């Protein structure tokens, strides 16, 4: 049953991300809409994580599902905060570094591989 909460929240979150992003389109080269969604998701997961800590099913719907569908960057921010707040600086630095540097490198590698197989 837990997967249903995640599924429903994720679909709603993804739809909200698309709706918000489509309203924030700009003529700029800078991805303002993605930035706005990511920052909003981080803010919302910070608030929601406080209030939903004792409500596992609602937590699955909102934190994992809705905000995970809205932006996984919010989950990244919450995980990083948990490491910082528990003074786990080594894992924090490793997680943030690997997520950003390796993540961007994998986007580049994936893009290059994808273009190799494009007709």
C-alpha positions in Angstrom: 0.0 0.0 0.0 2.9 2.4 0.7 3.8 2.4 -3.0 0.4 3.8 -3.8 1.1 6.9 -1.6 4.4 7.4 -3.3 2.9 6.9 -6.8 0.0 9.3 -6.2 2.2 12.0 -4.6 4.8 11.6 -7.3 2.4 12.1 -10.1 0.9 15.1 -8.5 4.3 16.5 -7.8 5.5 16.0 -11.4 2.3 17.7 -12.7 2.9 20.6 -10.4 6.5 20.9 -11.5 5.4 21.0 -15.1 2.7 23.5 -14.5 5.0 25.8 -12.5 7.9 25.5 -15.0 5.6 26.3 -17.9 4.5 29.5 -16.2 8.1 30.6 -15.5 9.5 30.2 -19.0 11.8 33.1 -19.9 13.8 34.2 -22.9 17.0 33.9 -21.0 19.7 31.2 -21.4 19.6 30.7 -17.6 17.2 27.9 -16.4 15.2 30.1 -14.0 12.2 27.8 -14.0 14.4 24.8 -12.9 16.1 26.8 -10.3 12.8 28.2 -9.0 11.3 24.7 -8.7 14.4 23.2 -7.1 14.6 26.0 -4.5 10.9 25.9 -3.8 11.1 22.1 -3.3 14.0 22.5 -0.9 12.0 25.1 1.1 8.9 22.9 1.2 10.7 19.7 2.1 12.4 21.6 5.0 9.0 22.6 6.4 7.2 19.4 5.7 10.0 17.2 7.2 9.4 18.9 10.6 5.6 18.4 10.5 5.5 14.9 9.0 8.1 13.1 11.0 5.4 11.3 13.1 3.1 10.6 10.1 4.7 7.8 8.0 1.9 7.5 5.3 1.6 11.2 4.8 5.4 11.5 4.8 5.5 8.9 2.0 2.9 10.9 0.0 4.4 14.4 0.6 8.1 13.9 1.1 8.9 10.9 -1.1 6.1 11.2 -3.6 5.0 14.8 -4.1 8.3 16.5 -3.4 10.2 13.7 -5.0 8.1 14.1 -8.1 8.3 17.9 -7.9 12.0 17.9 -7.6 14.5 15.3 -6.4 16.8 18.2 -5.6 14.7 18.7 -2.5 15.4 15.2 -1.3 19.1 15.8 -2.0 18.9 18.9 0.2 17.1 17.1 3.0 19.6 14.3 3.0 22.5 16.8 3.0 20.9 18.7 5.9 20.5 15.5 7.9 24.2 14.8 7.5 25.1 18.4 8.5 22.8 18.5 11.5 24.3 15.3 12.8 27.8 16.6 12.3 28.5 14.0 9.7 30.8 16.3 7.7 32.8 13.6 5.9 29.6 12.0 4.4 28.1 15.4 3.7 31.1 16.5 1.7 31.3 13.2 -0.1 27.6 13.2 -0.9 27.4 16.8 -2.1 30.6 16.5 -4.1 29.8 13.2 -5.7 26.2 14.2 -6.5 27.2 17.4 -8.2 30.5 16.6 -9.8 29.9 13.0 -10.8 26.3 13.8 -11.6 27.3 16.5 -14.1 30.0 14.3 -15.5 27.5 11.5 -16.0 25.1 13.9 -17.8 28.0 14.7 -20.2 28.9 11.0 -20.7 25.3 10.1 -21.2 24.8 12.9 -23.7 27.9 11.9 -25.6 26.8 8.2 -25.7 23.3 9.2 -26.7 24.7 11.2 -29.6 26.8 8.3 -30.8 23.7 6.1 -31.2 21.5 8.8 -32.8 20.8 8.2 -36.5 
